[in-house]
Amino acid sequence: MEYFGVLVFLGLIVLFASFFTVKQETAAIVERFGKFQSVRQSGLHLKIPFVDQISKRMNLRIQQLDVMIDTKTLDNVFLKMKVSVQYQVIRNQVGDAYYRLENPQDQITSYVFDVVRAEVPKLKLDDVFVKKDDIAVAVKGELQEAMQSYGYDIIKALVTDIDPDEQVKHAMNRINAAEREKTAAEYESEAQRIRIVAVAKAEAESKKLQGQGIADQRREIAKGLEESVRMLNNVNIGSQEASALIVVTQHYDTLHSVGANNRSNLVLLPNSPTAASNMLNDMMVAMNAANKLEEADRGKLPPPPSQHLHG
């Protein structure tokens, strides 16, 4: 009875040792007496206890490796470049990935170094920033060709960071600041030009309207003068006498308006040596015309009523 219990116990141990599970996105390398036997995918599996051994569980998920490279550009600028490589074990080549390549990270790093140090020295610093996607494509192409034979697939390669020397970065910052100031000055100049054009248009429109107002004012003055001359001619005052009367009247009206302004410091001077005598002649003619106009007005009035004395 004791032997039976021992046998049952050993049987349970063998039974439990015969089964094993493989997790999702994982592959198990099974060896028999140290020799490759099979690759088991995710799920529950059976093996011969103490004969079959799980040598390695391979990760089938996409993995990422970040590689930092020190290199130099065509214009002798030292920089650090970070290249991120996404890779994955090919599902039907798990055995090759395990047995043919012991450390895939080191192998990928070596290829990235070779490609970057071959491509970057051909480019100037500005071109490195512009063509970083081309560098990534070159890295992926080189890795894809080399790593597939080892059971690895290169999903993507990206240049994630370009870090030039500190002095170069300071110089680039100064250049960028100067470019921004130049752009701001150009925009400010354009805005100033637009403001000047707008002001000029407004002034032109104002002068146009002002000119129309002056023209209308002069037309009204001309109509008034014409009406005044016609009225004077109706009372037998000649054109010369009428003109002299109108000129003198306007002259004194101007003097009155200037004198009414307390802040005015305007001084009216004759514009020629004979201006005074001409003004005197005009005043004499104007006075004569005014007398005629007054006599004409008297002739239109009715005679005053006669006075009768009562005794």
C-alpha positions in Angstrom: 0.0 0.0 0.0 2.8 2.4 0.7 4.5 1.6 -2.6 1.2 2.4 -4.4 1.0 5.8 -2.8 4.5 6.6 -3.8 3.8 5.5 -7.4 0.7 7.7 -7.4 2.7 10.6 -6.1 5.4 10.1 -8.7 2.8 9.7 -11.4 1.3 13.1 -10.5 4.7 14.7 -10.6 5.3 13.3 -14.1 1.9 14.3 -15.2 2.3 17.9 -14.1 5.8 18.0 -15.6 4.4 16.8 -18.9 2.3 19.9 -19.5 3.4 23.5 -20.0 1.8 26.7 -21.3 3.1 29.4 -23.6 1.7 32.9 -23.2 0.2 35.1 -25.9 2.8 36.7 -28.3 5.5 34.3 -27.0 7.1 31.3 -28.6 8.9 28.5 -26.7 12.1 26.7 -27.9 11.9 23.0 -26.9 15.1 20.9 -26.9 15.4 17.2 -26.4 18.7 16.1 -24.8 20.2 19.5 -25.7 19.1 19.3 -29.4 16.5 21.5 -31.0 13.2 19.7 -31.1 10.4 22.2 -31.9 8.9 25.6 -31.5 5.7 25.9 -29.5 3.3 28.8 -30.0 0.9 30.2 -27.4 -1.4 27.7 -25.6 -1.2 24.4 -23.6 1.4 21.9 -24.7 2.7 18.4 -23.8 6.4 17.3 -23.5 8.3 14.3 -22.3 9.2 15.0 -18.7 12.9 15.1 -17.9 13.7 14.6 -21.6 12.3 17.7 -23.3 13.4 21.0 -21.9 12.2 24.6 -22.6 15.4 26.3 -23.6 14.0 29.8 -24.3 10.8 31.7 -24.4 11.1 34.2 -27.3 9.1 37.5 -27.3 7.1 37.9 -30.5 6.0 41.5 -29.8 7.4 44.5 -31.5 10.4 45.8 -29.6 12.2 49.1 -29.8 15.9 49.9 -29.6 17.2 53.5 -29.2 20.7 54.0 -30.6 22.8 57.1 -29.9 25.5 57.9 -32.5 28.2 60.6 -32.4 29.1 61.7 -35.9 30.2 64.7 -38.0 28.6 66.5 -40.9 30.1 67.7 -44.2 30.6 71.2 -42.8 32.5 69.8 -39.8 29.7 70.1 -37.2 29.8 67.4 -34.5 26.4 66.2 -33.5 24.6 63.4 -31.6 21.9 61.5 -33.5 19.3 59.3 -31.9 17.9 56.5 -34.1 14.9 54.4 -32.9 14.6 51.0 -34.5 11.4 48.8 -34.1 12.0 45.1 -34.8 10.2 41.8 -34.3 11.0 38.1 -34.4 9.5 36.5 -37.5 7.0 33.9 -36.3 8.1 31.1 -38.7 11.8 31.8 -38.0 11.9 31.7 -34.3 14.6 28.9 -34.4 16.9 31.1 -36.5 16.3 34.1 -34.2 17.4 32.1 -31.2 20.2 30.0 -32.5 21.8 32.2 -35.2 22.0 35.5 -33.3 22.8 35.6 -29.6 22.4 39.4 -29.1 20.2 41.1 -31.7 20.5 44.5 -30.0 24.2 44.6 -30.5 23.9 43.5 -34.1 21.2 46.2 -34.9 23.3 48.8 -33.1 26.4 48.0 -35.3 24.4 48.3 -38.5 22.8 51.6 -37.4 26.3 53.0 -36.6 27.6 52.0 -40.0 24.7 53.5 -42.0 24.5 56.8 -40.1 28.3 57.3 -40.2 28.2 56.6 -43.9 25.3 59.0 -44.7 25.7 62.0 -42.4 29.2 63.0 -43.4 27.9 63.5 -47.0 25.4 66.2 -45.8 25.7 69.7 -44.3 24.0 70.4 -41.0 20.9 72.0 -42.5 20.6 69.1 -44.9 20.7 66.6 -42.1 17.6 68.1 -40.5 15.9 68.2 -43.9 16.8 64.7 -45.0 16.5 62.9 -41.7 13.7 60.8 -43.1 16.0 59.7 -46.0 18.6 58.7 -43.4 16.0 56.6 -41.5 15.0 54.9 -44.8 18.6 54.0 -45.5 19.0 52.6 -42.0 15.8 50.5 -42.3 16.9 49.2 -45.8 20.3 48.1 -44.6 18.9 46.5 -41.4 16.1 44.7 -43.2 18.5 43.0 -45.6 20.9 42.0 -42.9 18.5 40.9 -40.1 16.0 38.9 -42.1 18.5 36.1 -42.5 18.7 36.0 -38.7 14.9 35.7 -38.2 14.2 39.3 -37.4 11.9 41.8 -39.3 12.6 45.5 -39.1 9.3 47.3 -38.7 10.4 50.9 -38.8 13.4 53.1 -38.3 13.1 56.8 -37.2 15.6 59.6 -36.6 14.1 60.9 -33.4 16.7 63.5 -32.3 19.5 65.5 -33.8 21.6 67.4 -31.2 24.4 69.6 -32.5 27.3 70.8 -30.5 26.4 73.5 -27.9 28.3 76.3 -29.7 26.5 75.4 -32.9 23.2 75.5 -31.2 23.9 79.0 -29.8 24.8 80.1 -33.3 21.7 78.6 -34.7 19.6 80.3 -32.1 21.2 83.7 -33.0 20.5 83.1 -36.6 16.9 82.1 -36.0 16.4 85.2 -33.8 17.9 87.4 -36.5 15.5 85.8 -39.1 12.5 86.4 -36.8 13.5 90.0 -36.3 13.9 90.4 -40.0 10.5 88.9 -40.7 8.9 91.1 -38.0 10.6 94.2 -39.5 9.3 93.3 -43.0 5.7 92.9 -41.6 6.0 96.2 -39.7 7.3 97.9 -42.9 4.4 96.5 -44.9 1.9 97.6 -42.3 3.4 101.1 -42.2 3.2 101.3 -46.0 -0.4 100.3 -45.9 -1.1 102.9 -43.2 0.7 105.6 -45.3 -1.3 104.6 -48.4 -4.6 104.7 -46.5 -3.7 108.2 -45.1 -2.8 109.4 -48.5 -6.0 108.2 -50.0 -8.0 109.8 -47.2 -6.1 113.1 -47.7 -6.7 113.0 -51.4 -10.4 112.3 -50.9 -10.5 115.2 -48.3 -8.8 117.6 -50.7 -11.2 116.5 -53.4 -14.2 117.2 -51.3 -12.6 120.5 -50.1 -12.0 121.6 -53.6 -15.6 120.8 -54.5 -16.8 122.9 -51.6 -14.5 125.8 -52.6 -15.8 125.6 -56.2 -19.4 125.6 -55.0 -18.6 128.6 -52.7 -17.1 130.5 -55.6 -20.0 129.8 -57.8 -22.4 131.2 -55.2 -20.2 134.2 -54.7 -20.1 134.7 -58.5 -23.9 134.5 -58.6 -24.2 137.0 -55.8 -21.8 139.4 -57.5 -23.7 139.0 -60.8 -27.0 139.8 -58.9 -25.4 142.9 -57.3 -24.1 144.2 -60.6 -27.5 143.7 -62.2 -29.3 145.5 -59.4 -26.8 148.5 -59.6 -27.2 148.6 -63.4 -30.9 148.9 -62.9 -30.4 152.3 -61.1 -28.1 153.7 -63.9 -24.8 152.8 -62.2 -22.2 151.8 -64.7 -20.2 148.6 -64.6 -17.0 150.3 -63.5 -18.7 152.1 -60.7 -20.5 148.9 -59.6 -17.3 146.9 -59.6 -15.5 149.6 -57.5 -18.4 149.7 -55.0 -18.4 145.9 -54.6 -14.6 145.7 -54.2 -14.6 148.4 -51.5 -17.4 146.7 -49.7 -15.7 143.4 -49.7 -12.4 145.0 -48.6 -14.1 146.6 -45.5 -16.0 143.4 -44.8 -12.6 141.5 -44.7 -11.0 144.1 -42.4 -14.0 143.8 -40.1 -13.8 140.0 -39.9 -10.0 140.1 -39.3 -10.4 142.7 -36.6 -13.2 140.8 -34.9 -10.7 137.9 -34.2 -8.7 138.8 -31.0 -6.0 136.3 -31.8 -5.4 137.5 -35.3 -2.0 139.1 -36.1 -2.6 139.5 -39.8 -1.3 142.7 -41.4 -2.7 143.7 -44.8 -0.1 145.6 -46.9 -0.5 147.0 -50.5 1.0 144.7 -53.1 2.3 147.5 -55.3 3.4 151.2 -54.9 0.3 152.4 -56.7 -2.1 150.3 -54.6 -2.9 153.2 -52.3 -3.9 155.6 -55.1 -5.8 152.8 -56.8 -7.7 152.2 -53.6 -8.4 155.9 -53.2 -9.8 156.1 -56.8 -11.9 153.0 -56.1 -13.3 154.6 -52.9 -14.2 157.8 -54.8 -15.9 155.9 -57.5 -17.7 153.7 -54.9 -18.8 156.8 -53.0 -20.2 158.3 -56.2 -22.0 155.1 -56.9 -23.4 155.0 -53.4 -24.7 158.5 -53.8 -26.5 157.6 -57.0 -27.9 154.5 -55.3 -29.2 156.7 -52.4 -30.8 159.2 -54.8 -32.5 156.4 -56.6 -33.9 155.1 -53.4 -35.2 158.6 -52.5 -36.9 158.9 -55.8 -38.9 155.7 -55.1 -40.1 157.0 -51.7 -43.5 159.0 -51.6 -43.2 162.8 -50.8 -43.6 163.7 -47.2 -47.2 165.0 -46.1 -47.7 168.8 -46.2 -48.3 170.7 -42.9 -51.3 173.0 -42.6 -51.5 175.8 -40.1 -54.8 176.3 -38.3 -55.6 179.8 -37.1 
